[in-house]
């Protein structure tokens, strides 16, 4: 049975409070981990509390990565949080245990290690789950860079450091990696706030129309061949009138066979493709980028620049300069 919980603030798409929540818990766990590693028992009675808090680093990092890379939903499964709290409880119980040689303690220790390892692997792979052929280039690069950095830290802090021969610098390896992870997570949160993910679409309630494939091809023909995207403020209703179909069928085909998250992103896709063609054409070099944005259907330069960079990973100016250099 699936158990779900409302996201922070109870609003679909408002993911940033959740990333801030788990980001704060992750930062607190990293701080506790570093203090416990570097100061040991010199903290007195607080040493065990610091160690327990530091044991949750893997769990909070996994939840933070999920919040960064999963599309916002109005409801959120609660089992990952329960799993992390279970990991914290196991760590606390083991540190309070007098005899760790008992079968129960040994099983709990192995279970905690298994859960921690699984969370690290899931956090490494989480960004890759959202990749698709239609993922914008900037989002793709962000996900690949995050996975590469996260994986590199795991290689150093876990695969290489665990069991390494004693050396003066050995105790500092994991705290340094932990601080690097904290900086990287902070940068990822800042990036995601500037480039939020689209909210997840609700499960489709109605089946696709019988003529969905034909209708999808008709939509593509209007957009690609007849350049309907160049019409400013293009709406679903405009396509519906041209094709003589209800608006809901147009929307179903856009998010179904055509594979776009929504009508607006489909329109921007065709607009940006045309803009790329013109920016690469020497015959259009005399046209200002503002004029090109208007010709492609954008109402102002700001939305054009943002949509262009999201789809191509670069600004219109950079694309034009690149083609001029290679011409």
C-alpha positions in Angstrom: 0.0 0.0 0.0 1.4 3.4 -1.0 1.5 6.0 1.7 1.7 9.6 0.6 2.3 12.9 2.3 1.7 16.5 1.2 4.9 18.3 0.1 6.0 21.4 2.0 3.5 24.2 1.9 1.0 21.9 0.2 1.4 23.4 -3.2 2.2 21.5 -6.3 5.4 22.7 -7.9 6.7 24.4 -4.8 9.7 22.1 -4.4 12.2 24.6 -3.1 11.0 24.4 0.6 11.6 20.6 0.5 15.1 21.1 -0.9 15.8 23.7 1.8 14.5 21.3 4.5 16.6 18.4 3.5 19.5 20.7 2.6 19.5 22.0 6.1 19.3 18.5 7.6 22.1 17.4 5.3 24.3 20.4 6.4 23.6 19.7 10.0 24.6 16.0 9.6 27.8 17.0 7.7 28.7 19.4 10.5 28.1 16.8 13.1 30.1 14.2 11.2 33.1 16.5 10.8 33.1 17.5 14.4 32.8 13.9 15.5 35.6 12.8 13.2 38.0 15.6 14.0 37.3 16.1 17.8 36.3 12.6 18.8 35.5 12.3 22.5 36.8 15.8 23.3 33.2 17.0 22.9 32.3 15.1 26.1 28.7 14.0 26.4 27.9 15.6 23.1 30.3 13.3 21.2 27.7 10.5 21.0 25.0 12.9 19.8 27.3 14.3 17.2 28.1 10.8 16.0 24.4 9.8 15.8 23.6 12.9 13.8 26.5 12.3 11.5 25.4 8.7 10.9 22.4 10.2 9.0 24.5 11.9 6.3 23.8 9.2 3.7 20.1 9.4 4.3 19.6 13.1 4.2 21.8 13.3 1.1 19.6 10.8 -0.7 16.4 12.6 0.3 17.9 15.9 -0.9 18.9 14.4 -4.2 15.4 13.1 -4.7 14.0 16.5 -4.0 16.4 18.1 -6.5 15.8 15.7 -9.4 12.3 14.4 -9.1 9.5 16.5 -10.6 7.3 18.3 -8.0 4.1 16.5 -7.1 1.2 17.5 -4.9 1.8 14.4 -2.8 5.0 12.7 -1.8 5.7 9.1 -0.8 6.6 9.0 2.9 8.5 5.7 2.8 11.9 7.3 2.0 11.7 9.5 5.1 10.7 6.4 7.2 13.7 4.6 5.8 16.1 7.4 6.8 14.6 7.7 10.3 15.0 3.9 10.6 18.7 4.3 9.8 19.1 7.0 12.4 17.3 4.8 15.0 19.6 1.9 14.2 22.7 4.1 14.6 21.4 5.5 17.9 20.6 2.0 19.2 24.0 0.6 18.3 25.9 3.5 20.0 23.8 3.0 23.1 24.4 -0.7 23.1 26.9 -2.0 25.6 27.7 -5.3 23.8 28.0 -5.1 20.0 29.0 -8.7 19.8 25.5 -10.1 20.3 23.8 -11.5 17.2 21.1 -8.8 17.3 23.6 -6.0 17.4 25.6 -7.6 14.6 22.5 -7.9 12.5 21.5 -4.3 13.2 25.0 -3.1 12.3 24.9 -5.0 9.0 21.4 -3.7 8.2 22.5 -0.1 8.9 25.5 -0.6 6.6 23.3 -2.1 3.9 20.8 0.7 4.0 23.5 3.4 3.9 25.2 1.8 0.9 21.8 1.5 -0.9 21.1 5.1 -0.3 24.5 6.2 -1.6 23.9 4.2 -4.8 20.4 5.5 -5.3 21.5 9.0 -4.8 24.2 8.5 -7.5 21.7 7.1 -10.0 18.8 9.4 -9.2 19.8 12.2 -11.6 20.0 9.8 -14.5 16.4 8.5 -14.0 15.0 11.8 -15.4 17.1 11.8 -18.6 15.2 11.5 -21.9 15.8 12.6 -25.5 13.7 15.7 -24.8 15.7 16.7 -21.7 17.0 20.2 -22.3 20.8 20.3 -22.8 21.4 22.5 -19.8 19.4 20.1 -17.5 21.2 17.2 -19.0 24.6 18.7 -18.3 23.5 19.6 -14.8 22.4 16.0 -14.1 25.5 14.4 -15.6 27.8 16.9 -13.7 26.1 16.2 -10.4 26.3 12.4 -10.9 30.0 12.6 -11.8 30.8 14.8 -8.8 28.8 12.7 -6.4 30.3 9.5 -7.7 33.8 10.8 -7.5 33.3 11.7 -3.9 32.0 8.2 -3.2 35.0 6.7 -4.9 37.4 8.7 -2.7 35.5 8.7 0.6 34.2 5.1 0.5 36.0 2.9 -2.0 39.5 4.4 -1.5 39.5 5.7 2.0 37.9 2.7 3.8 40.7 0.4 4.8 43.5 2.7 3.5 46.9 2.4 5.3 47.3 4.7 8.2 48.9 8.1 7.4 48.9 11.5 8.9 46.4 12.8 6.3 44.1 9.7 6.4 41.7 11.1 9.2 41.1 14.2 7.1 40.0 12.4 3.9 36.3 11.9 4.8 35.8 15.3 6.4 37.2 17.0 3.4 35.0 14.9 1.1 32.0 15.7 3.3 32.7 19.5 3.1 33.1 19.2 -0.7 29.7 17.4 -0.8 28.2 20.2 1.2 29.5 22.9 -1.2 28.3 20.8 -4.2 24.8 20.3 -2.7 24.6 24.0 -2.0 25.4 24.8 -5.6 22.9 22.2 -6.8 20.1 23.8 -4.6 21.0 27.2 -6.0 20.8 25.9 -9.6 17.5 24.2 -9.0 16.0 27.3 -7.6 16.9 29.2 -10.7 15.9 26.3 -13.0 12.9 24.6 -11.4 11.6 21.3 -12.8 8.1 21.2 -14.4 5.5 19.7 -12.1 4.8 16.0 -12.7 1.7 15.5 -14.9 -1.2 13.7 -13.2 -2.0 10.3 -14.4 -4.1 10.5 -17.6 -7.7 9.8 -16.7 -9.2 9.5 -20.2 -7.8 7.2 -23.0 -6.2 8.7 -26.0 -8.6 9.5 -28.9 -8.8 6.8 -31.6 -7.2 9.2 -34.1 -4.4 10.2 -31.7 -1.5 9.4 -34.1 -3.1 11.1 -37.1 -4.0 14.1 -35.0 -0.4 14.3 -33.6 0.9 14.2 -37.2 -1.5 17.0 -38.1 -0.3 19.1 -35.2 3.3 18.6 -36.1 2.6 19.5 -39.7 0.9 22.8 -38.6 3.8 23.6 -36.4 6.7 22.5 -38.5 5.5 23.0 -42.1 3.1 25.9 -41.7 5.0 27.6 -39.0 2.0 28.1 -36.8 4.4 28.6 -33.9 5.2 32.1 -35.3 1.8 33.3 -34.2 2.2 35.3 -31.0 0.3 34.1 -28.0 -0.6 30.8 -29.7 -3.1 28.8 -27.7 -4.5 25.3 -27.6 -7.8 26.8 -28.8 -6.1 28.1 -32.0 -4.9 24.6 -33.0 -8.3 23.1 -32.1 -10.0 25.5 -34.4 -7.6 24.8 -37.3 -8.0 21.1 -36.9 -11.7 21.0 -36.0 -11.1 19.0 -32.8 -11.9 19.6 -29.1 -9.1 21.3 -27.1 -8.7 18.3 -24.7 -7.8 16.1 -27.7 -5.1 18.5 -28.8 -3.7 18.6 -25.2 -3.8 14.7 -25.0 -1.8 14.5 -28.3 0.7 17.1 -27.2 1.5 15.2 -23.9 0.9 11.8 -25.4 2.2 10.8 -28.9 4.2 14.1 -29.3 5.8 13.6 -25.9 5.9 17.2 -24.7 5.2 18.1 -21.0 2.7 20.8 -22.1 1.5 22.9 -25.0 3.8 25.8 -24.1 6.9 23.7 -24.2 5.9 22.2 -27.5 5.4 25.7 -29.0 8.8 26.9 -27.7 10.5 23.8 -29.1 9.5 24.6 -32.6 10.2 28.3 -32.1 13.7 27.6 -30.9 14.4 25.1 -33.7 13.5 27.8 -36.2 15.6 30.4 -34.3 18.6 28.0 -34.4 18.2 27.6 -38.1 18.2 31.4 -38.7 21.1 32.0 -36.3 23.1 29.5 -38.2 22.2 31.0 -41.6 24.7 33.6 -42.9 21.9 35.2 -44.8 20.3 36.2 -41.5 23.4 37.6 -39.9 22.2 41.2 -40.5 19.0 40.6 -38.4 19.2 41.5 -34.7 18.4 38.7 -32.3 15.4 40.7 -31.1 13.9 40.7 -34.6 14.5 36.9 -34.9 12.8 36.3 -31.5 9.7 38.3 -32.8 9.7 36.4 -36.1 9.7 33.1 -34.3 6.7 34.0 -32.2 8.2 35.3 -28.9 6.7 38.5 -27.5 9.9 39.7 -25.9 13.6 39.0 -25.7 13.6 37.7 -22.1 11.4 34.6 -22.5 13.2 33.9 -25.8 16.7 33.9 -24.2 15.5 31.7 -21.3 13.8 29.2 -23.6 16.7 29.2 -26.0 19.3 28.5 -23.3 17.1 25.8 -21.6 16.8 23.9 -24.9 20.3 24.4 -26.3 22.5 25.1 -23.3 23.8 28.3 -24.7 22.6 31.8 -25.5 21.5 32.9 -29.0 24.5 35.2 -29.2 26.9 32.3 -28.4 25.3 30.1 -31.1 25.6 32.8 -33.7 29.2 33.7 -32.8 30.1 30.0 -32.9 28.8 29.6 -36.4 30.5 32.8 -37.5 33.9 31.5 -36.3 33.5 28.2 -38.1 32.2 29.8 -41.3 
